[in-house]
Amino acid sequence: MSKKVIVKISDLIKQRGISLRELSRLSDVRHAALSELANGKRANINFAHIEKIADALGIGDIRDIIDFIESDDDDH
């Protein structure tokens, strides 16, 4: 078992009733980068992106954006 950081983009946009494109516009983070984060396709997380997302959505606690979970995936 290993640990994995996940970015809760999908949950955030559902909760706020916005699209990934709208989050991209609000946060000034490329749509492709947000999509990769949302789908767990990014090996590295750019914390500048996390800051921009937090600012755009009025989030003050990083735990609302990212989570640390147990994973069976030993790729990382």
N, C-alpha and C positions, 0 to 999 in steps of 0.2 A: 504494500500500500504506500502510496505517495500522496503528497499534498498538491493541490492545484488551486490557483487563483482564478476565479471566474468574475467576469464583468456583467452585471445585471442590467444590461441595456434593454433587453426585451421587456423585462418587468417594468422598468422605468417608463418606457414609452407607452406601454399598455395602461399603467396607472394614470398617466397624464393625458391619454387620448390623443397622442401625436404620432406621426410617422417617423421612421428613421431619417427620411429626407428633411423633415421639419427640425429634428434634433441636430442634424448636420448644419442646417442654416442658422439655428440659434447658437450653436456652440462653435461654429467655424472649424469643425473637424470634418475631414472628407467623409462622404457617405461610405466609400469603400472601407475606410479604416473602421468606422462604426459597425459596419456589417461584419467585418472580420472579428471584431471584439465581441459582438453579440452572438456569433456562431462558434466562438472558441477556436477560431482559425489563426489567431495571432500568437506567436510564441513569446513575444515581448510586449509589455504594456508600457505605453508612453504616458508618464504621469502628467505631462502637460495636457494631454487629451482628457485625462480624468478631471483635472482642474477646470478645464473649459466646460466639460459636461456638468460638473457640479455648479459652476457659475450660471450656466444657461438654465438649469432646472431649480436653482435656489436651494441646493443641497449643502448642508453644513457638516455632515458626518460621512466620511469616506466609506463607512460600512454600509451605507445605503446604496453605494455604487458597486463595490467589490465584495466578494466573499471568499473564504478560504475553506476548501472542502477536501475530504478524503477522496482519493481517486485510485481506480485499478489500473489506470493508464500509466505505465512506466516509461513512456517516451521522453519525458522531460527530466 
